[in-house]
Amino acid sequence: MKRLVTVIVFIFLSFSAFSATTASAAVKEAAKKTSVIDSISYLEKTAASLKSPAEKRSLYAFLGGVQEQQGLYHAAASSYAKAAAISAQDAAGMQKKSSEVLVLDAVRCALCEGDTDTAESYLNSAVRKTQNEEISAKIKLYEQWIALSRSSERAKTDEALAMLKTYSNLDSMKSVRPQLLFTLWYFSGDSSYSESLKKAYPSSMEAAVVSGKIQQLPSPFWLFSTKEGDAVPEIAGESVQSQKNEQTSKTEDSAKNEKATKEQLGLFKSEANAKALVERLKSKGFAGKITSEKRASGTTYYIVYVDENSDGTIGSQLRNAGFECYPLFD
């Protein structure tokens, strides 16, 4: 009987301690886990169990950031949205974020997942009533990103690009001007936008991408859209070909002894977009193929790829022909 009482007391004390966990304490505990997946799992369970609205809100916001960094965009969007829906102050020791910012975080992650419907639904929430100019600027930017993501043909990007061009000259859009210039450069291929970006915002991440100082990740919404032009980053003092060779070398080094079996060129929500890319590849002498993949969100994506050749040089050939590609390993 004494042993049973001891066990009951231990369980009660453990439950009480767990229930009283703060967001900052949970973050520290998550950092002790042996893997990121274990950390995320712990944060998810803890966030759901927290009683204090402020602690729950802050932990969901933090969890969304971790999930986003790991490319778990669907889960990240959900975590950000949960945080935004909780009416409370930020917990002590945690990052301060307004609900409006959290909603926009959710929109961005939904876009990264290619889920434009969810992105639009978040964007059509109370955040539209904002009096904050920077929040308003992001809303307008994200609206056009959604439009670009839904464009199944190049001609259908004209309206969105025209809006972005207008926005790039408005003082009220100053806070997102680097993103505006980058988007215009990426989709139109017009170097005047990249030059303006490098001149006016030399320290921005967008300028670093167009200058070739950092690589643009093969993710988010850029891959869900039909481009007008072929914008290629540059490295000062080096040719584009040198950059491509260097990037190929780095990719091969990181792959170690693994051998690429395919080169991925695109990921689309629209099968028509995928087929259009296959036709472009065919016109340049490449045998493009399409496979589909259904994500956790329920959305089906179409992946365009080209099989590696026996010499292992198909990636270099594709880049030389002006295609962006990324190796896939079995």
C-alpha positions as CSV (number, residue, x, y, z in Angstrom):
1,M,0.0,0.0,0.0
2,K,2.9,2.3,0.9
3,R,4.5,1.6,-2.4
4,L,1.2,2.4,-4.3
5,V,0.9,5.8,-2.5
6,T,4.5,6.6,-3.3
7,V,3.8,5.9,-7.0
8,I,0.7,8.0,-7.0
9,V,2.4,10.9,-5.3
10,F,5.3,10.7,-7.8
11,I,2.9,10.7,-10.8
12,F,1.0,13.7,-9.3
13,L,4.2,15.6,-8.7
14,S,5.5,14.8,-12.2
15,F,2.2,15.8,-13.8
16,S,2.1,19.1,-11.8
17,A,5.7,19.9,-12.8
18,F,4.9,19.2,-16.5
19,S,1.8,21.3,-16.4
20,A,3.7,24.2,-14.9
21,T,6.4,24.1,-17.6
22,T,7.1,27.5,-19.2
23,A,7.8,28.1,-22.8
24,S,11.4,29.1,-22.1
25,A,11.9,26.0,-20.0
26,A,10.5,23.8,-22.7
27,V,12.8,25.3,-25.3
28,K,15.8,24.5,-23.0
29,E,14.6,21.0,-22.5
30,A,14.1,20.5,-26.3
31,A,17.7,21.5,-26.9
32,K,18.8,18.5,-24.9
33,K,17.2,16.0,-27.2
34,T,19.4,13.9,-29.4
35,S,17.8,14.9,-32.7
36,V,15.8,17.7,-34.2
37,I,12.9,15.4,-34.8
38,D,12.9,14.5,-31.0
39,S,13.0,18.2,-30.2
40,I,10.1,19.0,-32.4
41,S,8.1,16.0,-31.0
42,Y,8.7,17.2,-27.5
43,L,7.8,20.8,-28.3
44,E,4.5,19.7,-30.0
45,K,3.5,17.7,-27.0
46,T,4.5,20.3,-24.5
47,A,2.8,23.2,-26.4
48,A,-0.5,21.2,-26.5
49,S,-0.3,20.6,-22.7
50,L,0.5,24.1,-21.5
51,K,-2.2,25.8,-19.5
52,S,-1.1,29.4,-19.7
53,P,-2.3,31.1,-22.9
54,A,0.9,33.3,-23.0
55,E,3.2,30.3,-22.6
56,K,1.2,28.2,-25.2
57,R,1.2,31.1,-27.7
58,S,5.0,31.7,-27.4
59,L,5.9,28.0,-27.6
60,Y,3.7,27.5,-30.7
61,A,5.4,30.5,-32.3
62,F,8.9,29.1,-31.4
63,L,7.9,25.6,-32.7
64,G,6.8,27.1,-36.0
65,G,10.2,28.6,-36.4
66,V,11.9,25.3,-35.8
67,Q,9.6,23.5,-38.2
68,E,10.1,26.1,-40.9
69,Q,13.9,25.8,-40.6
70,Q,13.5,22.0,-41.1
71,G,11.4,22.5,-44.2
72,L,8.2,21.2,-42.5
73,Y,6.2,24.0,-44.0
74,H,2.7,22.5,-43.5
75,A,3.4,21.9,-39.8
76,A,5.0,25.3,-39.4
77,A,2.1,27.1,-41.0
78,S,-0.2,25.3,-38.5
79,S,1.9,26.2,-35.5
80,Y,2.1,29.8,-36.5
81,A,-1.6,30.0,-37.0
82,K,-2.3,28.4,-33.6
83,A,0.0,30.9,-31.9
84,A,-1.7,33.8,-33.7
85,A,-5.2,32.6,-32.7
86,I,-4.3,32.8,-29.0
87,S,-5.2,36.2,-27.5
88,A,-2.4,36.7,-24.9
89,Q,0.8,38.5,-24.3
90,D,4.2,37.0,-25.1
91,A,5.7,34.8,-22.4
92,A,8.7,35.9,-20.4
93,G,12.0,35.1,-22.0
94,M,10.5,34.4,-25.4
95,Q,10.7,36.3,-28.7
96,K,8.1,39.0,-29.0
97,K,5.8,38.6,-32.0
98,S,2.5,40.2,-32.8
99,S,-0.4,38.1,-34.0
100,E,-0.3,39.9,-37.3
101,V,3.3,38.9,-37.8
102,L,2.5,35.3,-36.9
103,V,-0.3,35.2,-39.4
104,L,2.1,36.4,-42.1
105,D,4.6,33.7,-41.0
106,A,1.8,31.2,-41.6
107,V,1.1,32.6,-45.0
108,R,4.7,32.4,-46.0
109,C,5.0,28.8,-44.9
110,A,1.8,27.8,-46.7
111,L,3.3,29.4,-49.8
112,C,6.5,27.4,-49.3
113,E,4.3,24.3,-49.2
114,G,2.7,25.4,-52.4
115,D,-0.7,25.5,-50.7
116,T,-2.0,28.8,-52.1
117,D,-5.6,28.2,-50.9
118,T,-4.5,28.0,-47.2
119,A,-2.1,31.0,-47.7
120,E,-5.0,33.0,-49.1
121,S,-7.3,32.0,-46.3
122,Y,-4.8,33.2,-43.7
123,L,-4.3,36.4,-45.6
124,N,-8.0,37.0,-45.6
125,S,-8.2,37.0,-41.9
126,A,-8.3,39.9,-39.5
127,V,-4.8,40.8,-40.5
128,R,-6.2,42.8,-43.4
129,K,-7.5,45.4,-40.9
130,T,-4.0,46.2,-39.9
131,Q,-2.9,49.8,-39.4
132,N,0.7,48.9,-39.6
133,E,2.3,50.0,-42.8
134,E,5.0,47.3,-42.9
135,I,2.4,44.6,-42.3
136,S,0.2,46.1,-45.0
137,A,3.2,46.0,-47.4
138,K,3.8,42.3,-46.8
139,I,0.1,41.6,-47.3
140,K,0.3,43.2,-50.8
141,L,3.6,41.4,-51.6
142,Y,2.2,38.0,-50.5
143,E,-1.0,38.6,-52.6
144,Q,1.1,38.8,-55.7
145,W,3.3,35.9,-54.7
146,I,0.1,33.8,-54.4
147,A,-0.9,35.1,-57.9
148,L,2.4,34.1,-59.3
149,S,2.2,30.7,-57.7
150,R,-1.1,30.1,-59.4
151,S,0.0,31.2,-62.8
152,S,-0.1,28.2,-65.2
153,E,1.2,30.2,-68.2
154,R,3.8,32.9,-68.6
155,A,1.3,35.3,-70.0
156,K,-0.7,35.0,-66.8
157,T,2.1,36.4,-64.7
158,D,1.9,39.8,-66.5
159,E,-0.7,41.3,-64.2
160,A,1.2,40.3,-61.0
161,L,4.5,41.6,-62.3
162,A,2.9,44.9,-63.3
163,M,1.5,45.2,-59.8
164,L,4.9,44.4,-58.3
165,K,6.6,47.0,-60.5
166,T,4.2,49.6,-59.4
167,Y,4.7,48.6,-55.7
168,S,8.5,48.9,-56.1
169,N,8.1,52.7,-56.6
170,L,5.8,53.3,-53.7
171,D,7.2,54.7,-50.4
172,S,4.6,52.7,-48.5
173,M,6.3,49.5,-49.8
174,K,9.8,50.5,-48.8
175,S,10.0,47.8,-46.2
176,V,9.6,45.0,-48.8
177,R,11.4,46.7,-51.7
178,P,14.3,44.2,-51.7
179,Q,11.8,41.3,-52.0
180,L,10.0,43.2,-54.7
181,L,13.1,43.8,-56.8
182,F,14.3,40.3,-56.3
183,T,10.9,38.9,-57.5
184,L,10.8,41.2,-60.5
185,W,14.4,40.1,-61.4
186,Y,13.7,36.4,-60.9
187,F,10.6,36.3,-62.9
188,S,11.4,38.7,-65.7
189,G,15.2,38.1,-66.0
190,D,15.6,41.9,-66.3
191,S,19.1,42.8,-64.9
192,S,18.0,46.3,-64.2
193,Y,16.2,45.0,-61.1
194,S,19.2,43.1,-59.8
195,E,21.4,46.1,-60.4
196,S,19.0,48.3,-58.4
197,L,18.9,45.7,-55.7
198,K,22.7,45.5,-55.4
199,K,23.1,49.2,-55.4
200,A,20.3,50.2,-53.0
201,Y,20.3,47.1,-50.7
202,P,23.9,45.7,-50.8
203,S,23.6,44.0,-47.4
204,S,20.3,42.3,-48.1
205,M,20.0,38.5,-48.5
206,E,18.3,39.2,-51.9
207,A,21.4,41.1,-53.1
208,A,23.6,38.2,-51.9
209,V,21.6,35.8,-54.0
210,V,21.7,37.8,-57.2
211,S,25.5,38.4,-56.6
212,G,26.1,34.7,-56.2
213,K,27.4,35.1,-52.6
214,I,24.8,32.7,-51.3
215,Q,22.7,30.1,-53.1
216,Q,19.0,30.3,-53.5
217,L,17.4,27.3,-51.9
218,P,15.5,24.9,-54.2
219,S,12.3,25.5,-52.2
220,P,9.3,27.6,-51.8
221,F,7.3,29.3,-53.9
222,W,9.8,30.0,-56.7
223,L,9.4,26.4,-57.8
224,F,5.6,26.6,-58.0
225,S,5.6,29.4,-60.6
226,T,6.1,29.9,-64.3
227,K,9.0,32.3,-65.0
228,E,9.0,35.0,-67.7
229,G,12.8,35.1,-68.0
230,D,15.9,33.2,-67.0
231,A,17.6,35.2,-64.2
232,V,21.0,33.7,-63.3
233,P,23.0,34.8,-60.3
234,E,26.5,36.1,-60.8
235,I,29.8,36.2,-58.9
236,A,31.9,39.3,-59.2
237,G,35.0,38.6,-61.2
238,E,33.9,35.2,-62.3
239,S,31.9,33.9,-65.2
240,V,28.5,32.3,-64.7
241,Q,30.0,29.1,-66.0
242,S,32.7,29.2,-63.3
243,Q,30.0,29.6,-60.7
244,K,28.0,26.7,-62.0
245,N,31.0,24.5,-62.0
246,E,31.8,25.5,-58.4
247,Q,28.3,24.8,-57.3
248,T,28.4,21.4,-59.0
249,S,31.7,20.6,-57.3
250,K,30.3,21.6,-53.9
251,T,27.2,19.4,-54.5
252,E,29.4,16.5,-55.5
253,D,31.6,16.9,-52.4
254,S,28.7,17.1,-50.0
255,A,27.2,13.9,-51.6
256,K,30.4,12.1,-50.6
257,N,30.2,8.6,-52.0
258,E,26.5,8.8,-53.0
259,K,25.8,8.8,-56.7
260,A,23.0,11.0,-58.1
261,T,20.5,9.1,-60.1
262,K,18.4,12.0,-61.3
263,E,18.5,15.8,-61.6
264,Q,15.3,17.6,-60.4
265,L,14.3,20.7,-62.4
266,G,11.0,21.7,-61.0
267,L,8.2,21.0,-58.6
268,F,4.7,22.2,-59.6
269,K,1.1,22.2,-58.4
270,S,0.0,22.4,-62.0
271,E,0.6,19.4,-64.2
272,A,0.4,21.7,-67.2
273,N,3.4,23.6,-65.9
274,A,5.4,20.4,-65.5
275,K,4.6,19.3,-69.0
276,A,5.6,22.8,-70.3
277,L,9.0,22.3,-68.7
278,V,9.3,18.8,-70.2
279,E,8.7,20.4,-73.6
280,R,11.4,23.0,-73.0
281,L,13.8,20.3,-72.0
282,K,12.9,18.3,-75.1
283,S,13.6,21.3,-77.3
284,K,17.1,21.4,-75.9
285,G,17.7,17.6,-76.4
286,F,16.9,16.4,-72.8
287,A,14.5,13.6,-71.9
288,G,12.5,15.2,-69.1
289,K,10.2,13.0,-67.1
290,I,7.3,13.7,-64.6
291,T,6.5,11.9,-61.3
292,S,3.9,13.0,-58.8
293,E,4.0,13.2,-55.0
294,K,1.1,13.8,-52.6
295,R,2.0,16.0,-49.5
296,A,0.6,15.9,-46.0
297,S,-1.6,18.9,-47.0
298,G,-3.4,16.6,-49.5
299,T,-2.0,18.6,-52.4
300,T,-0.4,16.6,-55.3
301,Y,2.8,18.0,-56.8
302,Y,4.4,17.2,-60.1
303,I,8.2,16.8,-60.1
304,V,10.2,17.2,-63.3
305,Y,13.5,15.3,-63.5
306,V,16.0,14.0,-66.0
307,D,17.8,10.7,-65.4
308,E,21.6,10.8,-64.8
309,N,23.7,9.5,-67.6
310,S,26.5,6.9,-67.3
311,D,29.2,9.6,-67.1
312,G,27.4,11.5,-64.3
313,T,27.5,14.7,-66.3
314,I,23.8,15.4,-67.0
315,G,23.7,18.0,-64.2
316,S,26.5,20.0,-65.8
317,Q,24.8,19.7,-69.3
318,L,21.5,20.9,-67.9
319,R,23.2,23.9,-66.2
320,N,25.1,24.7,-69.4
321,A,21.8,24.8,-71.2
322,G,20.4,27.3,-68.8
323,F,18.4,25.0,-66.5
324,E,18.4,25.1,-62.7
325,C,18.7,21.6,-61.3
326,Y,19.3,19.7,-58.1
327,P,20.7,16.1,-57.7
328,L,18.5,13.4,-56.3
329,F,19.9,10.3,-54.6
330,D,18.3,6.9,-54.2
